[in-house]
Amino acid sequence: MPILPRPGENRKPTPRPAPRVQADAHPTDEPARTRRRRSRTGDEPFIARVINDWWTRLLEAVFEGSLSEQEERYASHLGRRDYVWNTLGTSSWGLTFPALTVVATQLAGVEEAGMFSMAFIVGTLLMIAVYYGVRTFQVSDLDEACSFASYQAHRAAIALIAAVAGVLYVAVRGYDAQMAIICAGVFIYKIVDGIADVYEGRLQQADKLYLAGISQTVRSVGAVAAFALALLVTRSLAVASVVMAVAAVASLGLLTAPLALLETDKSRPVAASEVGLIFRQCFPLFCALFLFNLIESVPKFVMEGALAYENQLYFNALYFPAQGILLTVGALYKPQLLRLASIWANPRKRRRFNLIIVAVMAVIAAITAVMALVMHAVGLPLMSILYGVDFGRFALLSFLMIVAGGITAGIDFLYAVIAILRRQDGVIRLYLIATAAALVLSLVLVNLLGLAGAVWSYLATMAVLFVLIALEYGRIQRAIARERNPFRDR
C-alpha cells in the first residue's frame, strides 16, 4: 500500500520562523482584548469562550474584507502539540466510519446500515480521488514552487470531477430515492473531507500541524454527532446523511478554510501552469493510492450485486480491527521514515537497513497475532454488544480478516520502503495485476460462498499483492547492487 496522504500522516516540513506570533500562543489562549472583555462580562465556560473568541475573530476578518491579511495568533513549531492533536485528529478520522455504522445499526437496523456502509465505501473512493496524492507533495513544497491558490484550484477542479462521478455512479446503479439521498449525503461529506485536506496541508506546510489536527477532530466528531442526533430524532437514514453533509460543509466554511487563511502567509495568485504541474507530478501517487483502495473495495462491489445489504455491514465491521493493525503499524514506522532514508543513503549501512526491514515485518506479525487473540477473547463479544448482532458466528471470518490486515500492513510498509528507494513507479503494474485478481476471485468466491467468499477473496488478493511487492523489492535490491557494481554478476 502506498504511503497514504491521509490527513496529518505526512512528514513535517523544516520549521519556519513565525515572527508575528508569540512563542506561547495557542488556539485556546486569549488575546488581551478578549481578556479585558471577559473581565467585564464574567467567567465563561471554556468551550463557550473558545467558540466566542473564534467567532469574533472570524467576523472581524470578514468585516475588514480579507482573511489572508490578518495577523497570525498561533505559534508554529510546537512539537508536543503537533503530536497530540495530530494523533487525536487521525484517530477521530479513523473511527468515524465504525462509529457511524454502530449508530446506524442501533437506530436504523442492519439492512439500512449495510446500505449506508455501501455508500460510504464509494464515498471513500471519491475522497481518495479528491486527495489525488497531493498532501506529501504540498507539505514538502517549502519553496512554494506552486502557490497555495494553485493547490486550492487543483483541489476544486478534482472535487468537481469527483462529484460528477458520484452522480453518474448513482444513475448507473439505478438506486431508489432513499439510497440516492443517502449516497448524496455521504458523497458530499467525503468530498468535503478531501477538500479540507488541502487547507490542513497548508497548516502543516506552515509547521502548524496541531491546528490541522484540531480541524480534523472537530470535523470528524461534528459529523458523527450531527448524524447520530438527526437519526435519533427522525429515524431516517437519508435525513441523517444529509445533516452529516451539512455539518461537514459548515466545518469547512467556518473553521478549516478560515483557519488556514488566517494562520498562514497570503498566497500569490493561481497559475494555470502550476495547477497542471500538480496534476502531472502527483498522478503516480494518485494511481497507486486509488488502485489500492479499489482493490480493497472490489469484494464489496461484487457483494452488492449478489448479497443482501446487511452483508456489507458484517464485512466492514470485521474489517475495522484489521484496519486497526494498519493504523498501528503506520504509527510505528512512519515517524521513522526520515531515519530510514538516511540509513539507506549511507552505503555502509545497507545491511542494517535490511535488518530493519526484517524487524518491522516481525513486529507486524506480532501485532497481528495479538490482535487475533484480542478479537477472539473480547473483540467479537464487544462487537456483538455495540452492533446488536451476534458476531460470534463469524469467528473464522474474523481470524481470516485479521490475517489479511497483517498482510495489508506489510504491503503498506514495503511500499514505503520502495518509495524511499525512489523506485515506486514500477509498483503500479503490480496494483493492476492485483485489481484483476481481486475481480476474478471476488466474482467466483462471493457467488459460491457469500460473505465468506468475500473475506476469502480479500485475503487471497492481499496475499497475491504482498508476494508481488516482495518480489519487486528483491528485484530492486538486485538492480541497485548491479548499479553500484556492474561486474558483480559477471
Disulfide bonds with the S-S distance in Angstrom:
none
